[in-house]
Amino acid sequence: MPSIVLNKKVFEELIGKKLPLEELQDRISMLGTDLDRVEGNEIHVEVFPNRPDMLSEQGFARAFSAFIGSKTGLREYKLKDSKEKVIIDKSVIDVRPFTACAIVKNINFNDEKIREIIQIQEKLHITYCRNRKKAAIGVYPMEKIKCPITFFAEDPKKVKFQPLECDKEMTGLQILSQHPTGRDYAHLLEEQKKFPFFKDANGQILSMPPVINSHVTGKITEKTKEVFIECSGFDFNTQLVCLNIIVTALADMGGEICSMELEYPDTKKVTPDLSPRKIKFDLDYCNKLLGLDLRMHEAAKLFERMGLSLEKDDVLIPRYRADILHQMDLVEDVAIAYGYENFEHQIPKVATIGEIAPIEQFKSKISRILVGLGMLETNTYHLISKDAHNVRMNNEMDVIELENPVNVEYDILRGWMIPSMLGVLKDNKHNEYPQNIFEIGTIFKHSTKTETLVEENERLGVCLCSKNVTFTKIKQVFDCLMNAINLEYEIKEVEHGSFISGRTARVSVKGKDVAYIGEIHPQVLENWDLDVPCAAFELNVTEIFKFF
Amino acid sequence: MEENKITSTLHPLERKILPLLSKCKTLKELVEASKLKEVEVMRALQWLSNKNIVKIHIKPKETVELDENGLAYVKAGLPERRFLEAIKTKALHLDAIAKNAKLVREEVNACIGSLRKKAAIEITPDKKIKLTEPGKKILLKESLEEKFLKKLSKKPINIKELNPEEKFALQNFLKRKQIIKQVLEKLRETELTDLGKKVIKIKIKTSSDIERVTPELLKTGKWKNKQFRKYDVKADVPALNRGKRHFVNQATDYARQIWVELGFKEMTGPILNTSFWNFDALFTAQDHPVRELQDTFYIKHPAKGKLPPKKLVENVKATHEHGWNLGSTGWQYSWNPEDAKKNVLRTHTTVLSAQTLAALKTEDLPAKFFAVGKCFRNETLDWSHLFEFNQFEGIVVDPDANFKHLLGYLKNFLTKIGFPKARFRPAYFPYTEMSTEIDVFHPVHKKWYELGGAGILRPEVVVPLLGKDIPVLAWGPGLDRQMTEFYKIDDLRELYKNDLKQLREMKEWML
């Protein structure tokens, strides 16, 4: 979850109230965010990814002050016409088709405000913009640039400019390999023949989205009073939301939002659009889902607490809210404003019949039988190393490998239980013997019958490990179990790389192979660094369960 | 008199040992004099000590003796000597030295280091090793180490008895691998107590008391009119190891029981699923960060599985792209069936809820389901993170269900697993709305802990699967927190460490 830092003084000014720490913490939590910690003048809060509008000090304060009742209702933002335009060149349509732009005037940038605008940009980039994949934001000082601005695409070897925090000019291509930010985001551009750029009326390059701004024309300083803002990417709506979040935050800093005309090759658009969106609100639907009996005027009050407003049965939603997809989202806003802590806890009188899954009941019974034989149950990971599973066991299996394992110790899904169990014995050499263990776990193998092309089985593994363990001992345990569950079986001698030849058996029930029994081969024991004899069986529980 | 009463409770072993105690002091002496096994003498001494007849003094004694390599070197000579012998007549390459002196790589390297320090060897320009003049002298003399080794080959030596030269040799050996081992022995010495001194004076008759009840005794009736030797009923007995369920499974079984009591039916299903079920059916957009490689485990082969019936896929696609006919905006992007085919290790048991909803008929409502199972996330193992974790999942599919019921069910469950104080605060998950985070209060740490999420499934999830917009209450908190809490475990890795001693000693799940 992204976290942002609020300047306590600025925040208190914005919400028009000072709250004691405990109340602040409680209210922040109950709004659906989280107070991480307070350090001196800094408040660290976490914001859920569905509320990018709260990723700035201003946006957070806006939502919070409504929630605590100090400034409720829909905020209205005035929009002036800047009379400036941005030309979107045909060349960029195939590369980066959309941009949404605005100018914000009359801000006195200082250190604090510069930090704040960088924070909003950064947090939006990471979250809502999906690491600049979906959208990228640029902010530019108007005193350095001349309108109209052009958005175009060009061969990156032909375009040269001085990227941020760099003392020399580079071509677009050089930036991707030589500039640290360029390297970080190179993967977003490198496959393109042409790269997107913004330039001003004098032909100065402003930026190469989504990678970097120009050091000359793309850096805000304390002298800046007026900024040009653009969001560019692949979906116009996403660009609009981003732009709205930033311009409203800047307006809350005292700025004046001005629209721009966007001249697309075949159409003209004006951005931003800050007129509220409308969604029909069904009070009955809301009451039914929440188990409440609210009246319309009560619901209206609750909406005001969430920075929305109710106009007849339409809810007016500000343009910076990206989380309202469905009426259900409005119901949640009502619930949050009502206070989760104020809902009763009810268990309805609905008659349904409870049941443990039959396979789970069966597994429980088998476990009980083995516990009765004095065995200890283990619980191992489904992931194991391919080396342990195939090489150490001297038994090559076509296993299911992970695409992205954490490390080589856990790089496959196990295909049988015994390797996991020998792993347990290996880790317990310092403990008392005999070590008689069992486990019922899931194993994975290739299949053509399932949706995933992988079949999963429940398998019982049993290992007896002590100085006088023999085939007889393990067969006794197996026989005892099969008698207990009343299954007749047939047994035949087979060869298996993990077991001693002549002391390995395959067991079948009604013609179905269901188990291996054997004494673990000394070479396998040596591979596992074990020096106490071990005999084991593995039984396919899923398969024998079919007989019940 | 006390001492007379005591004599009647003596075990035959004790009777044998007791008379020897005035002469023999150490365990070894007692074993020799009594001709009993060491364990038997130990047991007898323990019992006598329980009866306050004898005091056992344990004196630690540290000795040094030869270890694996040490024993081998006694026969073959120390590696450095063998090394020097090999180049006595002419300079050789390393491989030749190793071969002639029968040394392994590791030993060769160690020799080079130590012999160069002593200037016993030098390296010629053609990379051969040559014996130097000081080297020749070393070769003639028996070193301190060799003297020490020879002495040790006869018998272990008490560390206190070492002279300064031997101590020096020992220090050098301890830096090397498995030449010497230090053994800490506990010497037991006995001393009769005042009571013991009295007891030993009483002439202990060979008792005619019955020692053990045997089948023969019972058949013949010979036990009649005889005394049974008195046992010390307070004496400690050797511990037994019993069979046992794993403590994590005890807890998951308990969770099962609670849900069944509340009328829930268990869902089961595969651990490996297509992304369709794990993410898409749960309205998690295809560019959502949770679907990235650093969060979720994907499979190399088969990397992709098959999609479910076409109609369901089409409805999910429409819902993601534009909200289908649900009055939703959807996520506004172009949905890719290839991404939905990718196989993943389930990241939540909610995948089971999605599959259950898809199979459920509306005439079977209301219905309640639960699951307890392992889920996976791509995480490096440390004390607070596991890549496999347990989750419990529940859904209530009921046309009349509401948010209050959600809180009611959860509260009831939390109380039963030992968290009477819980709070619900707003949260965000892509597939629920109202979404709530479940916090439980830790009475000792005086802190709220997050247990996991819950909510009402969004229409964008329910309608494509179930075919109808019916409220579905859903929750999927982790279970590991309760377990570590109950079993007093600080490190999550302990849950699946499978240390058999820990498993044997771990308390039973008693909730």
Boltz contact constraints between the chains, C-beta under 6 A:
constraints:
  - contact:
      token1: [A, 29]
      token2: [B, 425]
      max_distance: 6.0
  - contact:
      token1: [A, 30]
      token2: [B, 425]
      max_distance: 6.0
  - contact:
      token1: [A, 32]
      token2: [B, 426]
      max_distance: 6.0
  - contact:
      token1: [A, 48]
      token2: [B, 428]
      max_distance: 6.0
  - contact:
      token1: [A, 50]
      token2: [B, 428]
      max_distance: 6.0
  - contact:
      token1: [A, 130]
      token2: [B, 287]
      max_distance: 6.0
  - contact:
      token1: [A, 237]
      token2: [B, 332]
      max_distance: 6.0
  - contact:
      token1: [A, 289]
      token2: [B, 402]
      max_distance: 6.0
  - contact:
      token1: [A, 290]
      token2: [B, 403]
      max_distance: 6.0
  - contact:
      token1: [A, 291]
      token2: [B, 402]
      max_distance: 6.0
  - contact:
      token1: [A, 291]
      token2: [B, 403]
      max_distance: 6.0
  - contact:
      token1: [A, 291]
      token2: [B, 404]
      max_distance: 6.0
  - contact:
      token1: [A, 325]
      token2: [B, 328]
      max_distance: 6.0
  - contact:
      token1: [A, 325]
      token2: [B, 329]
      max_distance: 6.0
  - contact:
      token1: [A, 326]
      token2: [B, 328]
      max_distance: 6.0
  - contact:
      token1: [A, 328]
      token2: [B, 433]
      max_distance: 6.0
  - contact:
      token1: [A, 328]
      token2: [B, 458]
      max_distance: 6.0
  - contact:
      token1: [A, 329]
      token2: [B, 433]
      max_distance: 6.0
  - contact:
      token1: [A, 332]
      token2: [B, 433]
      max_distance: 6.0
  - contact:
      token1: [A, 332]
      token2: [B, 434]
      max_distance: 6.0
  - contact:
      token1: [A, 335]
      token2: [B, 434]
      max_distance: 6.0
  - contact:
      token1: [A, 336]
      token2: [B, 426]
      max_distance: 6.0
  - contact:
      token1: [A, 340]
      token2: [B, 424]
      max_distance: 6.0
  - contact:
      token1: [A, 340]
      token2: [B, 425]
      max_distance: 6.0
  - contact:
      token1: [A, 340]
      token2: [B, 426]
      max_distance: 6.0
  - contact:
      token1: [A, 343]
      token2: [B, 404]
      max_distance: 6.0
  - contact:
      token1: [A, 343]
      token2: [B, 407]
      max_distance: 6.0
  - contact:
      token1: [A, 344]
      token2: [B, 404]
      max_distance: 6.0
  - contact:
      token1: [A, 345]
      token2: [B, 407]
      max_distance: 6.0
  - contact:
      token1: [A, 345]
      token2: [B, 408]
      max_distance: 6.0
  - contact:
      token1: [A, 345]
      token2: [B, 411]
      max_distance: 6.0
  - contact:
      token1: [A, 346]
      token2: [B, 404]
      max_distance: 6.0
  - contact:
      token1: [A, 346]
      token2: [B, 405]
      max_distance: 6.0
  - contact:
      token1: [A, 346]
      token2: [B, 408]
      max_distance: 6.0
  - contact:
      token1: [A, 347]
      token2: [B, 408]
      max_distance: 6.0
  - contact:
      token1: [A, 348]
      token2: [B, 405]
      max_distance: 6.0
  - contact:
      token1: [A, 350]
      token2: [B, 366]
      max_distance: 6.0
  - contact:
      token1: [A, 352]
      token2: [B, 263]
      max_distance: 6.0
  - contact:
      token1: [A, 352]
      token2: [B, 368]
      max_distance: 6.0
  - contact:
      token1: [A, 354]
      token2: [B, 260]
      max_distance: 6.0
  - contact:
      token1: [A, 354]
      token2: [B, 263]
      max_distance: 6.0
  - contact:
      token1: [A, 354]
      token2: [B, 264]
      max_distance: 6.0
  - contact:
      token1: [A, 355]
      token2: [B, 265]
      max_distance: 6.0
  - contact:
      token1: [A, 356]
      token2: [B, 256]
      max_distance: 6.0
  - contact:
      token1: [A, 356]
      token2: [B, 260]
      max_distance: 6.0
  - contact:
      token1: [A, 356]
      token2: [B, 266]
      max_distance: 6.0
  - contact:
      token1: [A, 357]
      token2: [B, 266]
      max_distance: 6.0
  - contact:
      token1: [A, 357]
      token2: [B, 268]
      max_distance: 6.0
  - contact:
      token1: [A, 371]
      token2: [B, 243]
      max_distance: 6.0
  - contact:
      token1: [A, 374]
      token2: [B, 243]
      max_distance: 6.0
  - contact:
      token1: [A, 375]
      token2: [B, 243]
      max_distance: 6.0
  - contact:
      token1: [A, 376]
      token2: [B, 244]
      max_distance: 6.0
  - contact:
      token1: [A, 376]
      token2: [B, 503]
      max_distance: 6.0
  - contact:
      token1: [A, 377]
      token2: [B, 245]
      max_distance: 6.0
  - contact:
      token1: [A, 377]
      token2: [B, 246]
      max_distance: 6.0
  - contact:
      token1: [A, 378]
      token2: [B, 498]
      max_distance: 6.0
  - contact:
      token1: [A, 379]
      token2: [B, 246]
      max_distance: 6.0
  - contact:
      token1: [A, 379]
      token2: [B, 248]
      max_distance: 6.0
  - contact:
      token1: [A, 379]
      token2: [B, 496]
      max_distance: 6.0
  - contact:
      token1: [A, 381]
      token2: [B, 388]
      max_distance: 6.0
  - contact:
      token1: [A, 401]
      token2: [B, 300]
      max_distance: 6.0
  - contact:
      token1: [A, 402]
      token2: [B, 297]
      max_distance: 6.0
  - contact:
      token1: [A, 403]
      token2: [B, 298]
      max_distance: 6.0
  - contact:
      token1: [A, 403]
      token2: [B, 299]
      max_distance: 6.0
  - contact:
      token1: [A, 403]
      token2: [B, 300]
      max_distance: 6.0
  - contact:
      token1: [A, 404]
      token2: [B, 293]
      max_distance: 6.0
  - contact:
      token1: [A, 404]
      token2: [B, 298]
      max_distance: 6.0
  - contact:
      token1: [A, 406]
      token2: [B, 380]
      max_distance: 6.0
  - contact:
      token1: [A, 406]
      token2: [B, 387]
      max_distance: 6.0
  - contact:
      token1: [A, 424]
      token2: [B, 498]
      max_distance: 6.0
  - contact:
      token1: [A, 428]
      token2: [B, 500]
      max_distance: 6.0
  - contact:
      token1: [A, 431]
      token2: [B, 500]
      max_distance: 6.0
  - contact:
      token1: [A, 431]
      token2: [B, 501]
      max_distance: 6.0
  - contact:
      token1: [A, 435]
      token2: [B, 500]
      max_distance: 6.0
  - contact:
      token1: [A, 442]
      token2: [B, 271]
      max_distance: 6.0
  - contact:
      token1: [A, 451]
      token2: [B, 305]
      max_distance: 6.0
  - contact:
      token1: [A, 451]
      token2: [B, 306]
      max_distance: 6.0
  - contact:
      token1: [A, 452]
      token2: [B, 272]
      max_distance: 6.0
  - contact:
      token1: [A, 452]
      token2: [B, 274]
      max_distance: 6.0
  - contact:
      token1: [A, 452]
      token2: [B, 305]
      max_distance: 6.0
  - contact:
      token1: [A, 452]
      token2: [B, 343]
      max_distance: 6.0
  - contact:
      token1: [A, 453]
      token2: [B, 302]
      max_distance: 6.0
  - contact:
      token1: [A, 453]
      token2: [B, 305]
      max_distance: 6.0
  - contact:
      token1: [A, 454]
      token2: [B, 272]
      max_distance: 6.0
  - contact:
      token1: [A, 456]
      token2: [B, 270]
      max_distance: 6.0
